Amino acid sequence: MAKHYIIVHNGRQMSLKSIENVMEKIKKDKIFIFFLFLGFFLVFFVFITLGDMFYRQINDLSALFNAAKDPVVLTAMWLSIAATTLSTLIAFIFGVPLAYILARKDFIFKTVIEGIIDIFDRCILWNCACDALCWLTISG
C-alpha cells in the first residue's frame, strides 16, 4: 500500500504529488525564461545593429537622398522586391499544398520528405540568417 504524505506549508496542506507538480512547473518555467532571455538577446542584437546604421546615416541625410535617387540603387531595390515577391509566391503555391498533404495524409515517402524539409530548414535557412547578421555587423 502506497503512503500518502501531507506537508503543511504556510498554513496550506499539500500532498507530495502536488509538490512534485510545482517543482516540475518551476523547471519548465526556468527553461522558458532561459529561452526568453536568448530571444531578447537576439532581438536586442538586431535592434542595436539597425539602430547604429540609422544613427550613422541620419548625420548625412543628403547622401541618403542622393543614393536613393541613383539608378543603380533603384534597380537593386526593385530587383530585391521582385525576387522576394516571386520567391514568396512560389513557396506559397507549392508549400501550402505540401504542408496540407504532410499533415493530413500518410504515404510511403512521407518521412523522407519531412527529413529533407528538416535538413533544409535547419541548415540552409539558419545559415542565411547568421550570414545576414554577420554582414550587418561587419558592414555597420
C-alpha positions in Angstrom: 0.0 0.0 0.0 1.4 3.4 -1.1 1.9 6.0 1.6 0.4 9.4 1.1 2.3 12.2 2.7 0.8 15.5 3.6 3.0 18.6 4.1 1.8 21.8 5.8 3.4 24.9 4.4 2.2 28.5 5.3 -1.0 27.1 6.7 -1.8 25.1 3.5 -1.8 21.4 3.2 0.0 20.0 0.2 0.4 16.4 -0.9 3.8 15.2 -2.0 2.4 14.7 -5.6 1.3 18.4 -5.8 4.8 19.5 -4.6 6.3 17.4 -7.4 4.0 19.1 -9.9 5.0 22.5 -8.6 8.7 21.6 -8.9 8.2 20.4 -12.5 6.4 23.6 -13.3 9.3 25.6 -11.9 11.8 23.6 -14.0 9.7 24.3 -17.1 9.5 28.0 -16.2 13.3 28.1 -15.9 13.7 26.7 -19.4 11.1 29.2 -20.7 12.8 32.1 -19.0 16.2 31.0 -20.4 14.8 30.8 -24.0 13.0 34.1 -23.5 16.4 35.6 -22.5 18.1 34.2 -25.6 15.3 35.5 -27.8 15.5 39.0 -26.3 19.3 38.9 -26.7 18.9 38.1 -30.4 16.3 40.9 -30.9 18.4 43.3 -28.9 21.4 42.5 -31.1 19.4 43.1 -34.3 18.0 46.4 -33.0 21.4 47.6 -31.9 22.9 46.9 -35.3 20.0 48.5 -37.2 19.9 51.5 -34.7 23.6 52.1 -35.2 23.1 52.0 -39.0 20.3 54.6 -38.8 22.2 56.7 -36.3 25.2 56.9 -38.6 23.0 57.7 -41.6 21.0 60.4 -40.0 24.0 62.7 -39.8 24.2 62.8 -43.6 20.7 62.8 -44.9 21.6 64.5 -48.2 23.8 61.5 -49.1 20.9 59.2 -48.3 18.6 61.0 -50.6 21.2 61.2 -53.3 21.8 57.4 -53.0 18.1 56.8 -53.2 17.9 58.6 -56.5 20.8 56.7 -58.0 19.6 54.4 -60.9 21.9 51.5 -59.7 20.4 51.7 -56.2 16.8 51.9 -57.6 17.5 48.9 -59.9 18.9 46.9 -56.9 15.9 47.8 -54.8 13.3 46.8 -57.4 15.2 43.6 -58.2 15.2 42.7 -54.5 11.5 43.4 -54.2 10.7 41.4 -57.3 12.8 38.4 -56.2 11.3 38.3 -52.7 7.8 38.6 -54.1 8.4 35.8 -56.6 10.0 33.5 -54.1 7.2 34.1 -51.6 4.6 33.3 -54.3 6.4 30.1 -55.3 6.8 29.0 -51.7 3.1 29.7 -51.1 1.9 27.9 -54.2 4.0 24.7 -53.6 4.3 24.9 -49.8 0.7 25.1 -48.6 -0.5 22.1 -50.6 2.6 20.1 -49.5 2.1 21.1 -45.8 -1.6 20.1 -46.1 -0.7 16.7 -47.5 2.1 16.1 -45.0 -0.3 17.0 -42.1 -3.4 15.0 -43.2 -2.2 12.0 -45.3 0.1 9.0 -44.7 2.1 7.8 -47.7 5.3 5.8 -48.4 7.9 8.5 -48.6 6.4 10.9 -46.0 9.3 10.6 -43.6 11.8 11.1 -46.3 10.2 14.3 -47.4 9.9 15.5 -43.8 13.5 14.7 -43.3 14.6 16.7 -46.4 12.5 19.7 -45.2 14.0 19.5 -41.7 17.5 19.4 -43.1 16.8 22.4 -45.4 15.1 24.3 -42.6 17.9 23.8 -40.0 20.9 24.0 -42.2 20.2 26.4 -45.1 17.8 28.9 -43.6 19.7 29.2 -40.3 22.9 29.7 -42.2 21.3 32.5 -44.2 20.1 34.3 -41.1 23.5 34.0 -39.5 25.2 35.3 -42.6 22.8 38.3 -42.7 23.5 39.2 -39.1 27.3 38.8 -39.7 27.2 41.1 -42.7 25.2 43.7 -40.8 27.7 43.6 -38.0 30.8 43.8 -40.3 29.4 46.5 -42.6 27.9 48.6 -39.8 
